[in-house]
Amino acid sequence: MATGLSESQKEEIRAVAARALKLLPADPGDGEAAGRIERAARAATTALDPTYTVLVSGLRSVGKSTFVSALWGDSQLLPTAVRDCTQTNTLIRIPAPDEEDRSLKLAYLERDDAVEFATRGLAYYRLAQMLSEVLGPLGPRLDELPPEERLRAAARAVRTLFDERKDVYVLHEHLSEQLDQLEEFLAFLDSDSYRPGGVVDARWEDRREHLMGRRRSDGRTLDVGKLLALRHVEVVRASDAWTGGTPRLIDTPWIPTFHNARRSDLILEQARTADILVIISLPEPYAPEEWVHRILRESPRLVGRTVLVFNQLDTVDTSQLFSRGGFAEAFADSSEADGKLGFKGENILVACSRLPFLERDERDPAVKERSEKLRGILERIRRMSADSRSGTFRDALHAACDPGDAGIETLRTRLDAVWRVEVMKDRGRAALDAVAAVGEMDVEPGNAGAWGELAGRARRASLSLW
């Protein structure tokens, strides 16, 4: 069984990297060979970087933000809500050496990108459909306009229609929220607060507003418009929860079934750079979303690095735990189906992220009462599963039922193992292969022989990683 890179393998990668750097030309110039030499050498030097990226995904209301906060070891890290909570990709990372802990950064889309996403968003789609249905050929020819003019023309036309025809407003009042979103988005693009393609600092205390927007009394987002211009939000927070490599977690929003190009495209963009994919599901039958199938087709090696976590174990109907249609059956069926996709059995886990999330605030009597109730539910599930013949399922349940684990520590351990065994080997192999490939080229005469010898050494080191 693979156990990750040995010390001798790490040392060989370092040696190849050091030699490659020494062979870099003093003036690499613009030639193809010089560029490939430099990229190969740099790749080898970063192959042993202990930082890796974990993308956390899942449907709405599966507890992603609570889960990520518990995983990071800070229950106050991310805001939570009953309805669709996180509105944009959220990168959580530890501070750089010269960076302040508890800091927030907003990374904005370029204007053309933000506008293009908005034209493929649900708000614009619904408004354009309404104009077409009500005005027909007399309405604005939106498809003939450039993207930003299309958005502005649609917003103006709907606002005018609502003001002049009360009957239309009454019938389509439910679209007022979409109109407000679009108008707010356009107003934000015109404001001094918008920095196209830039990154700006924000107050730590305002992260709820930037991640999920302000909320109405019924839970709906009040000011989502300006959030549509965000590429992602960076949450910089120290964590002592990790003993191995240092992950960067990306908490992603739920992707509605249709008309949300911004969320789906930006999640795919982040997934293409991720080392590990963590999918959060409720304790019920799980079927991967279409974008998950897509990214696994694009990056087949990511299949072995995908971890499925059945969260919110406390919501299971204990009377049906081992009955037909219960969680035990759902776990088995999902494991079999996902195994056919290439998921590894050891990467299918169970968790109750609410427990460690709540335990940090037990000074509040109401929170303490909820924590005690949760422990009682988990203890009942643990006793019920004690005699289960399904060892894999039983072990996953017991980890989630353990008050000192709740499945969170088990996942940290699993992520560390995937990083060591899968990610580091792939990085080292890719770097060594890049160095070996340079040796096949016609490089500068002064170092061609040395690169040839180094390429042979890199090939032998790469083979040792298989």
C-alpha positions as CSV (number, residue, x, y, z in Angstrom):
1,M,0.0,0.0,0.0
2,A,1.3,3.5,-0.9
3,T,2.6,5.4,2.1
4,G,3.6,8.7,0.6
5,L,7.1,10.0,-0.2
6,S,10.0,8.5,1.7
7,E,12.7,10.8,3.1
8,S,15.1,9.5,0.4
9,Q,12.6,10.3,-2.4
10,K,12.1,13.8,-1.0
11,E,15.8,14.3,-0.8
12,E,16.2,13.2,-4.5
13,I,13.5,15.6,-5.6
14,R,15.3,18.4,-3.7
15,A,18.6,17.4,-5.3
16,V,17.2,17.5,-8.8
17,A,15.6,20.8,-8.1
18,A,18.8,22.3,-6.7
19,R,20.8,21.1,-9.8
20,A,18.1,22.3,-12.2
21,L,18.3,25.8,-10.6
22,K,22.0,25.9,-11.0
23,L,21.7,25.1,-14.7
24,L,19.3,28.0,-15.4
25,P,20.8,30.4,-17.9
26,A,21.8,33.7,-16.4
27,D,19.6,35.4,-19.0
28,P,16.7,32.9,-19.8
29,G,15.5,35.2,-22.6
30,D,12.3,34.5,-24.4
31,G,13.1,31.2,-26.1
32,E,10.9,28.1,-25.7
33,A,13.8,26.0,-24.3
34,A,14.8,28.7,-21.7
35,G,11.1,29.0,-20.6
36,R,10.7,25.3,-20.2
37,I,13.9,25.0,-18.3
38,E,12.8,27.7,-15.9
39,R,9.3,26.2,-15.4
40,A,10.7,22.7,-14.8
41,A,13.2,23.9,-12.2
42,R,10.6,26.0,-10.4
43,A,8.1,23.1,-10.4
44,A,10.7,20.9,-8.8
45,T,11.4,23.4,-6.1
46,T,7.7,23.7,-5.2
47,A,7.0,19.9,-5.4
48,L,7.4,19.5,-1.7
49,D,5.3,22.5,-0.7
50,P,3.3,21.5,2.4
51,T,0.3,23.6,1.3
52,Y,-2.6,22.0,-0.5
53,T,-6.0,23.1,-1.6
54,V,-9.3,21.4,-0.5
55,L,-12.5,22.4,-2.2
56,V,-15.6,21.8,-0.1
57,S,-18.9,21.5,-2.0
58,G,-22.5,20.2,-1.6
59,L,-26.1,21.1,-2.0
60,R,-28.0,23.8,0.0
61,S,-28.5,23.3,3.7
62,V,-26.2,20.4,4.1
63,G,-24.1,22.3,6.7
64,K,-21.1,23.2,4.5
65,S,-20.2,26.5,6.4
66,T,-20.7,24.9,9.8
67,F,-18.6,22.0,8.7
68,V,-15.8,24.2,7.4
69,S,-15.8,26.2,10.6
70,A,-15.6,23.1,12.7
71,L,-12.8,21.7,10.4
72,W,-10.8,24.9,10.8
73,G,-11.3,24.8,14.6
74,D,-13.2,28.2,14.8
75,S,-17.0,28.1,15.3
76,Q,-17.2,31.8,14.6
77,L,-15.3,31.7,11.3
78,L,-18.1,31.7,8.8
79,P,-21.8,32.9,9.0
80,T,-24.5,30.3,8.8
81,A,-28.2,30.5,7.9
82,V,-31.2,28.3,7.3
83,R,-31.7,29.4,3.7
84,D,-29.1,29.6,0.9
85,C,-26.2,31.0,2.9
86,T,-22.8,31.4,1.2
87,Q,-23.1,33.5,-1.9
88,T,-19.6,33.3,-3.2
89,N,-16.5,31.1,-3.1
90,T,-14.7,31.6,0.2
91,L,-11.0,30.9,0.5
92,I,-9.9,30.1,4.1
93,R,-6.1,30.2,4.7
94,I,-3.6,30.8,7.5
95,P,-1.9,34.2,7.5
96,A,1.4,34.7,5.6
97,P,4.4,35.7,7.8
98,D,3.8,39.4,7.3
99,E,0.0,39.2,7.3
100,E,-2.5,40.0,10.2
101,D,-4.6,37.2,11.7
102,R,-8.4,37.7,11.4
103,S,-8.3,39.7,8.1
104,L,-10.6,39.7,5.1
105,K,-9.9,40.4,1.5
106,L,-12.4,40.8,-1.4
107,A,-11.3,39.7,-4.8
108,Y,-13.4,41.2,-7.6
109,L,-14.1,40.0,-11.1
110,E,-13.1,42.1,-14.1
111,R,-16.0,44.2,-15.3
112,D,-16.5,42.2,-18.5
113,D,-16.5,38.9,-16.6
114,A,-18.9,40.2,-14.0
115,V,-21.3,41.5,-16.7
116,E,-21.1,38.3,-18.7
117,F,-22.0,36.2,-15.7
118,A,-24.9,38.5,-14.9
119,T,-26.3,38.0,-18.4
120,R,-26.4,34.3,-17.8
121,G,-27.8,34.6,-14.3
122,L,-31.3,33.8,-13.0
123,A,-32.3,37.4,-12.2
124,Y,-31.7,38.7,-15.8
125,Y,-33.2,35.5,-17.3
126,R,-36.5,35.9,-15.4
127,L,-36.8,39.6,-16.2
128,A,-36.0,39.1,-19.9
129,Q,-38.6,36.3,-20.0
130,M,-41.2,38.5,-18.4
131,L,-40.6,41.3,-20.9
132,S,-40.9,38.9,-23.8
133,E,-44.1,37.5,-22.5
134,V,-45.7,40.9,-21.7
135,L,-44.4,43.1,-24.5
136,G,-43.7,40.5,-27.2
137,P,-42.2,42.1,-30.4
138,L,-42.8,45.6,-28.9
139,G,-40.3,44.9,-26.2
140,P,-36.5,45.8,-26.3
141,R,-34.4,43.5,-28.5
142,L,-32.1,42.6,-25.7
143,D,-30.2,39.9,-27.6
144,E,-29.0,42.4,-30.1
145,L,-27.3,44.6,-27.4
146,P,-23.8,44.3,-25.9
147,P,-23.9,42.5,-22.5
148,E,-23.8,45.5,-20.2
149,E,-26.3,47.5,-22.3
150,R,-28.5,44.4,-22.3
151,L,-28.6,44.4,-18.5
152,R,-29.3,48.1,-18.2
153,A,-32.0,48.0,-20.9
154,A,-33.8,45.1,-19.2
155,A,-33.7,46.8,-15.8
156,R,-35.0,50.1,-17.2
157,A,-37.8,48.4,-19.2
158,V,-39.0,46.3,-16.2
159,R,-38.9,49.3,-13.9
160,T,-40.9,51.4,-16.4
161,L,-43.4,48.6,-17.0
162,F,-44.0,48.2,-13.2
163,D,-44.4,52.0,-12.8
164,E,-46.8,52.5,-15.7
165,R,-48.9,49.3,-15.6
166,K,-50.0,48.3,-12.1
167,D,-51.7,45.2,-13.4
168,V,-48.4,43.9,-14.7
169,Y,-46.8,44.7,-11.4
170,V,-49.4,42.8,-9.4
171,L,-49.0,39.8,-11.6
172,H,-45.2,39.8,-11.5
173,E,-44.5,41.4,-8.1
174,H,-42.4,38.3,-7.2
175,L,-39.8,39.6,-9.7
176,S,-39.2,42.7,-7.7
177,E,-36.4,40.9,-5.9
178,Q,-34.7,40.0,-9.1
179,L,-35.1,43.6,-10.4
180,D,-33.6,44.9,-7.1
181,Q,-30.6,42.5,-7.5
182,L,-29.9,43.6,-11.1
183,E,-30.2,47.3,-10.3
184,E,-28.0,47.0,-7.3
185,F,-25.4,45.1,-9.3
186,L,-25.3,47.8,-12.0
187,A,-25.1,50.6,-9.3
188,F,-22.2,48.8,-7.6
189,L,-20.3,48.5,-10.9
190,D,-20.7,52.3,-11.3
191,S,-19.6,53.0,-7.7
192,D,-16.1,53.9,-6.3
193,S,-16.3,50.7,-4.1
194,Y,-15.9,48.4,-7.1
195,R,-12.3,47.5,-8.1
196,P,-12.4,45.5,-11.3
197,G,-10.0,42.6,-11.1
198,G,-8.6,43.9,-7.9
199,V,-8.3,42.7,-4.3
200,V,-9.3,45.1,-1.4
201,D,-9.2,44.7,2.3
202,A,-12.4,44.6,4.3
203,R,-13.2,44.6,8.0
204,W,-13.2,41.2,9.8
205,E,-16.4,42.2,11.5
206,D,-18.2,42.6,8.2
207,R,-17.5,39.1,6.8
208,R,-21.1,38.1,7.2
209,E,-22.3,40.9,4.9
210,H,-19.6,40.1,2.3
211,L,-20.2,36.3,2.3
212,M,-24.0,36.1,2.5
213,G,-25.3,39.6,2.3
214,R,-27.7,41.3,4.7
215,R,-30.9,39.4,5.4
216,R,-34.6,40.1,5.5
217,S,-36.7,38.9,8.4
218,D,-37.7,35.8,6.3
219,G,-34.1,34.9,5.6
220,R,-33.9,36.1,2.0
221,T,-30.8,38.0,0.9
222,L,-31.3,41.8,0.9
223,D,-28.3,43.0,-1.0
224,V,-27.0,40.1,-3.1
225,G,-26.6,42.4,-6.1
226,K,-23.1,43.7,-5.2
227,L,-22.0,40.2,-4.3
228,L,-22.3,39.3,-8.0
229,A,-19.2,41.2,-8.7
230,L,-17.0,39.0,-6.4
231,R,-14.7,36.3,-7.7
232,H,-14.1,35.1,-4.1
233,V,-13.6,36.3,-0.5
234,E,-10.4,35.4,1.4
235,V,-10.8,34.7,5.1
236,V,-7.3,34.8,6.7
237,R,-7.4,33.0,10.1
238,A,-4.8,31.1,12.1
239,S,-5.6,27.5,13.0
240,D,-3.9,25.0,15.3
241,A,-6.1,22.1,14.1
242,W,-3.6,20.8,11.5
243,T,-0.6,18.7,12.4
244,G,0.6,17.7,8.9
245,G,0.3,19.8,5.7
246,T,-1.3,23.2,5.7
247,P,-4.6,23.2,3.7
248,R,-6.3,26.1,2.0
249,L,-10.1,25.4,2.3
250,I,-12.5,26.7,-0.3
251,D,-16.1,26.9,0.9
252,T,-18.4,27.0,-2.1
253,P,-22.0,28.1,-2.5
254,W,-24.8,25.8,-3.6
255,I,-25.3,25.7,-7.4
256,P,-29.0,26.0,-8.4
257,T,-30.1,23.7,-11.1
258,F,-30.1,26.3,-13.8
259,H,-29.2,29.9,-14.7
260,N,-26.3,30.6,-12.3
261,A,-23.2,30.7,-14.6
262,R,-21.3,32.7,-12.0
263,R,-21.5,30.1,-9.4
264,S,-21.0,27.0,-11.6
265,D,-18.2,28.5,-13.7
266,L,-16.3,29.9,-10.7
267,I,-16.6,26.7,-8.8
268,L,-15.3,24.7,-11.7
269,E,-12.4,27.2,-12.0
270,Q,-11.5,26.6,-8.4
271,A,-12.0,22.9,-8.7
272,R,-9.4,22.8,-11.5
273,T,-6.8,24.0,-9.1
274,A,-7.9,21.9,-6.1
275,D,-5.8,19.0,-4.8
276,I,-8.6,17.4,-2.9
277,L,-12.4,17.5,-3.4
278,V,-14.7,17.2,-0.3
279,I,-18.4,16.7,-1.0
280,I,-20.8,17.2,1.9
281,S,-24.1,15.4,1.8
282,L,-27.1,14.8,4.1
283,P,-27.3,11.2,5.5
284,E,-29.4,10.0,2.6
285,P,-28.7,8.5,-0.9
286,Y,-26.1,10.6,-2.7
287,A,-25.7,11.2,-6.4
288,P,-22.9,13.5,-7.7
289,E,-24.0,16.8,-9.3
290,E,-23.3,17.3,-13.0
291,W,-20.4,19.7,-12.4
292,V,-18.8,17.0,-10.2
293,H,-19.0,14.5,-13.0
294,R,-17.5,17.2,-15.3
295,I,-14.5,18.0,-13.1
296,L,-13.8,14.3,-12.5
297,R,-13.8,13.7,-16.3
298,E,-11.4,16.6,-16.8
299,S,-9.2,15.6,-13.9
300,P,-9.4,11.8,-13.5
301,R,-6.7,11.7,-10.8
302,L,-9.0,13.8,-8.6
303,V,-11.4,10.8,-8.3
304,G,-9.0,9.1,-5.9
305,R,-8.8,12.3,-4.0
306,T,-12.5,12.9,-3.6
307,V,-13.8,12.5,0.0
308,L,-17.6,12.1,0.5
309,V,-18.9,13.1,4.0
310,F,-22.4,12.3,5.2
311,N,-23.0,15.3,7.5
312,Q,-25.7,16.0,10.1
313,L,-25.8,12.5,11.5
314,D,-28.1,13.9,14.2
315,T,-30.9,14.3,11.7
316,V,-31.1,10.6,11.0
317,D,-34.4,8.8,12.0
318,T,-32.9,6.4,14.5
319,S,-36.0,4.2,14.3
320,Q,-35.2,3.6,10.6
321,L,-31.4,3.5,10.9
322,F,-31.0,-0.1,9.8
323,S,-34.5,-0.5,8.1
324,R,-35.2,-0.6,4.5
325,G,-34.6,2.9,3.1
326,G,-32.7,3.9,6.2
327,F,-29.3,5.5,6.5
328,A,-27.4,2.2,6.6
329,E,-28.9,1.2,3.2
330,A,-28.3,4.6,1.8
331,F,-24.6,4.5,2.9
332,A,-24.1,1.1,1.3
333,D,-25.9,2.0,-1.9
334,S,-23.9,5.3,-2.2
335,S,-20.6,3.5,-1.5
336,E,-21.3,1.0,-4.2
337,A,-22.4,3.6,-6.8
338,D,-19.6,6.0,-6.0
339,G,-17.1,3.1,-6.0
340,K,-18.0,2.5,-9.6
341,L,-17.0,6.1,-10.3
342,G,-13.6,5.5,-8.7
343,F,-14.2,6.8,-5.1
344,K,-12.2,4.9,-2.5
345,G,-14.1,3.3,0.3
346,E,-11.8,4.8,3.0
347,N,-12.8,8.2,1.6
348,I,-16.5,7.9,2.5
349,L,-17.1,9.2,6.0
350,V,-19.8,10.3,8.4
351,A,-19.8,13.5,10.6
352,C,-21.9,15.6,12.9
353,S,-20.3,19.0,12.5
354,R,-22.8,20.7,14.7
355,L,-21.3,19.2,17.8
356,P,-17.8,20.7,17.7
357,F,-19.4,23.8,16.3
358,L,-21.7,24.2,19.3
359,E,-19.2,23.1,22.0
360,R,-17.1,26.2,21.7
361,D,-20.1,28.3,22.8
362,E,-21.4,26.2,25.6
363,R,-21.2,29.2,28.1
364,D,-24.6,30.1,26.6
365,P,-27.2,27.9,28.4
366,A,-29.3,27.5,25.3
367,V,-26.3,26.3,23.3
368,K,-25.2,24.0,26.1
369,E,-28.7,22.4,26.2
370,R,-28.5,21.8,22.4
371,S,-25.0,20.2,22.8
372,E,-26.2,17.9,25.5
373,K,-29.2,16.8,23.3
374,L,-26.9,16.2,20.4
375,R,-24.6,14.0,22.5
376,G,-27.6,12.0,23.6
377,I,-28.7,11.4,20.0
378,L,-25.2,10.4,19.0
379,E,-24.8,8.0,22.0
380,R,-28.1,6.3,21.0
381,I,-26.9,5.8,17.4
382,R,-23.6,4.5,18.7
383,R,-25.3,1.9,20.9
384,M,-27.6,0.9,18.0
385,S,-24.7,0.3,15.7
386,A,-22.5,-1.5,18.2
387,D,-23.5,-4.9,16.9
388,S,-23.7,-3.9,13.2
389,R,-22.1,-6.5,10.9
390,S,-21.1,-3.7,8.5
391,G,-17.7,-2.8,9.8
392,T,-17.0,0.1,7.4
393,F,-20.4,1.7,8.2
394,R,-20.1,1.0,11.9
395,D,-16.6,2.5,12.1
396,A,-17.8,5.6,10.2
397,L,-20.8,6.0,12.6
398,H,-18.6,5.5,15.7
399,A,-16.2,8.2,14.6
400,A,-19.1,10.6,14.1
401,C,-20.7,9.6,17.4
402,D,-17.5,10.1,19.4
403,P,-17.9,13.5,21.2
404,G,-14.1,14.1,20.8
405,D,-14.2,13.5,17.1
406,A,-17.7,14.0,15.6
407,G,-16.1,12.8,12.3
408,I,-14.2,16.1,12.0
409,E,-10.9,14.8,13.4
410,T,-11.2,11.6,11.3
411,L,-11.6,13.8,8.2
412,R,-8.5,15.9,9.1
413,T,-6.5,12.6,9.4
414,R,-7.9,11.4,6.1
415,L,-7.1,14.7,4.3
416,D,-3.5,14.5,5.7
417,A,-3.2,10.9,4.4
418,V,-4.5,11.8,0.9
419,W,-2.1,14.8,0.8
420,R,0.9,12.7,1.7
421,V,0.1,9.6,-0.4
422,E,-1.6,11.1,-3.4
423,V,-0.9,14.8,-3.8
424,M,2.8,14.9,-2.9
425,K,3.6,11.9,-5.1
426,D,1.8,13.4,-8.0
427,R,3.6,16.8,-7.5
428,G,7.0,15.2,-7.3
429,R,6.4,13.0,-10.3
430,A,5.1,15.9,-12.4
431,A,8.1,18.0,-11.4
432,L,10.6,15.3,-12.2
433,D,8.9,14.5,-15.5
434,A,9.1,18.2,-16.4
435,V,12.9,18.2,-15.8
436,A,13.3,15.0,-17.8
437,A,11.3,16.4,-20.7
438,V,13.7,19.4,-20.9
439,G,16.5,16.9,-21.5
440,E,14.8,15.8,-24.7
441,M,15.0,19.3,-26.1
442,D,17.7,21.2,-27.9
443,V,18.8,23.4,-25.0
444,E,21.7,25.8,-24.9
445,P,25.0,24.1,-25.9
446,G,26.7,25.2,-22.7
447,N,24.4,23.1,-20.5
448,A,22.9,20.5,-22.9
449,G,25.2,17.7,-21.5
450,A,24.4,18.6,-17.9
451,W,20.7,18.7,-18.6
452,G,20.8,15.3,-20.3
453,E,22.4,13.8,-17.2
454,L,19.9,15.5,-15.0
455,A,17.1,14.3,-17.2
456,G,18.2,10.7,-16.8
457,R,18.4,11.1,-13.0
458,A,14.9,12.7,-13.0
459,R,13.4,9.8,-15.1
460,R,14.8,7.3,-12.6
461,A,13.5,9.2,-9.6
462,S,10.1,9.6,-11.3
463,L,9.9,5.8,-11.9
464,S,10.6,5.2,-8.2
465,L,7.4,7.0,-7.2
466,W,5.1,4.6,-9.0
